[in-house]
Amino acid sequence: MYVLVPDDPVFYAKFQSLEEPLLRHLYRLHHTGAEPDDERIIADAYDSWVQVLLKLPLWARWHTEDVPAVTAPAEPPPPRYTLHTMRGDQLTSLYPIEVTAVDLGQLTACLDLLAALGERPGARAGSGLPDDEKRLTDVFRRVVDVLLLPPPPRLLNILRFVTQGVAVSVTLPTEREQEYQRFCAEIVTILSSGDTFAYQSHRAMYL
């Protein structure tokens, strides 16, 4: 299935930030004799995280040798293009990427597990669930919600040509621009709600 992801450093930063805490959870489960199923769920989710990361539009531009240590993608990333309104204003580009139901399912299963771990008896004993783990669950939920956001079909069809290298510039008809604005407003709400300044700054990227 295809999802639309934005050429958006906010989304990319939140997605990339999941690597270290996922590995930390995996290490902890492995060394504390936790349920084998829990360890498998997080290991599978990390594999799926890598598969999606390699398809993100910012991956090819922002990749360095130190973050993260994964192999090169089997397929080249979608070619860059510019997105414009009928008035000529440039918009933040959206990229169609193909994500398997298996990868989405494994990411969702990991999110459910992280939420459940925080609710288990004793999880909040003492000083409570560490803030970084609360943050992991929150960021993970936001990222998964963006990946599960249904793209407008007609907008998706237009932008799929980009992945085929057909166009270097795309101008959206008025109706598609309206779909774009609604879709991007949902992305911003998912990623940045709860912090007025962060939301307003993020929203400005799409105006």
ABEGO torsion letter per residue (X at the ends): XBBBBBBBAAAAAAAAAAAAAAAAAAAAAAAAGBBAAAAAAAAAAAAAAAAAAAABAAAAAABBAAOBBBBBBABBBBBBBBBBBAAGBBBBBBBBBBBBAAAAAAAAAAAAAAAAAAABBGAABEAEBBAAAAAAAAAAAAAAAAAABBBBAAAAAAAAAAAAGABABBBBBAAAAAAAAAAAAAAAAAAABGBAAAAAAAAAAAX
